[in-house]
Every structure is written in structure tokens, then in C-alpha cells.
Amino acid sequence: MYVGALEIDVLFGDIRSLKEKRSYVKPIVAELKKFGVAVSEVGDADRLRRALFGVAAVSGEIGHVHEVLNRCERHVAGKPELELLSVRRRILGPED
């Protein structure tokens, strides 16, 4: 079994309220779930323009985990309303 995790740190454009921020965060979370991953906003919830997403994928094949996480990263990076600041990736396998 292989478990892959992404931490995706993003910066949104001109946001004036936490309610407005949620209107951007919620659809991104819903879209990422369509890739068959677990996803949540895991940090910076109180900051207007920043969000930290946690994404996790599990598979019996390491290549599949990488493929799914790559798709998730590309999807977020392609959003015009945000700037991708950083992405951290971790993979755990049977030897860990």
C-alpha cells in the first residue's frame, strides 16, 4: 500500500472577507474530491488571502499515487483566481 500526501499553499487575489474566501475554497475542495482523494483546507483558515489544502491518496501502486497527486497539483495550479505558492509531497510505502 502507498499513501501520498500533498500540502498545497495558495494565495488568492483581492478578497475582502472570509465569506468571500470560502466561496473560492469550497469549489476547489469539491473539484479535487472528483479525483478520488481526501481533501480539506488544513491551514490558514483565518487569513483572508491564504489557504493551505491537504490532499491524500491511497493505492496499491506507487505510480497511480503519483499520477493522482500530479493531476490534483495541476488542477489547482491552473486556477486563475489564485497563485500557487508551494507544494510539498510525501509518499509512504510498505518499507516505511
C-alpha positions in Angstrom: 0.0 0.0 0.0 1.2 3.5 -0.9 -0.1 6.7 0.7 0.6 10.0 -0.9 0.0 13.5 0.6 0.2 17.0 -0.8 0.2 20.3 1.1 -0.8 23.0 -1.4 -0.2 26.6 -0.2 -2.1 29.2 -2.3 -2.5 32.9 -2.3 -5.9 34.3 -3.5 -6.3 37.7 -5.3 -8.3 40.6 -3.9 -10.5 39.0 -1.2 -12.3 41.3 1.3 -13.9 38.8 3.7 -13.7 35.2 5.0 -17.1 34.6 3.4 -15.7 35.5 0.0 -12.6 33.3 0.6 -14.9 30.4 1.4 -16.6 30.9 -2.0 -13.3 30.1 -3.6 -12.1 27.3 -1.2 -15.3 25.2 -1.2 -15.4 24.7 -5.0 -11.7 23.8 -5.1 -12.2 21.2 -2.4 -15.2 19.7 -4.2 -13.4 19.6 -7.6 -10.4 17.8 -6.1 -12.6 15.2 -4.5 -13.6 14.2 -8.0 -10.1 12.8 -8.4 -10.8 10.2 -5.7 -8.7 11.8 -3.0 -9.4 13.0 0.5 -9.0 16.8 0.7 -9.5 19.6 3.2 -8.5 23.1 4.0 -5.9 22.4 6.7 -4.3 25.7 7.5 -4.6 29.5 7.2 -8.3 29.4 7.7 -8.3 32.8 9.4 -6.2 34.5 6.8 -8.1 36.3 4.1 -5.9 35.6 1.1 -4.1 32.4 2.0 -5.2 28.8 2.1 -3.4 25.5 2.8 -5.0 22.4 1.3 -4.2 18.9 2.4 -4.7 16.1 -0.2 -4.3 12.4 0.4 -4.4 9.4 -2.0 -4.0 5.7 -1.3 -3.3 3.0 -3.9 -1.6 -0.4 -4.3 0.7 1.1 -6.9 3.1 4.0 -6.4 2.7 5.1 -10.0 -1.0 5.6 -9.5 -0.5 7.7 -6.4 1.9 10.0 -8.2 -0.5 10.3 -11.2 -3.4 11.3 -9.0 -1.4 13.8 -7.0 0.1 15.3 -10.2 -3.5 15.8 -11.5 -4.5 17.5 -8.3 -1.5 19.8 -8.3 -2.0 20.8 -12.0 -5.7 21.4 -11.3 -5.0 23.8 -8.5 -2.1 25.5 -10.4 -4.4 26.1 -13.3 -6.9 28.2 -11.3 -6.7 31.9 -12.4 -8.0 33.2 -9.1 -5.0 32.1 -7.1 -1.2 31.9 -7.1 0.4 28.6 -6.2 3.0 29.4 -3.6 4.3 25.9 -2.7 3.6 22.3 -2.9 5.0 19.6 -0.5 4.7 16.0 -1.4 5.2 12.9 0.7 4.9 9.3 -0.2 4.8 6.4 2.3 5.2 2.9 1.1 5.4 -0.6 2.6 9.0 -0.1 3.7 8.1 2.9 5.9 
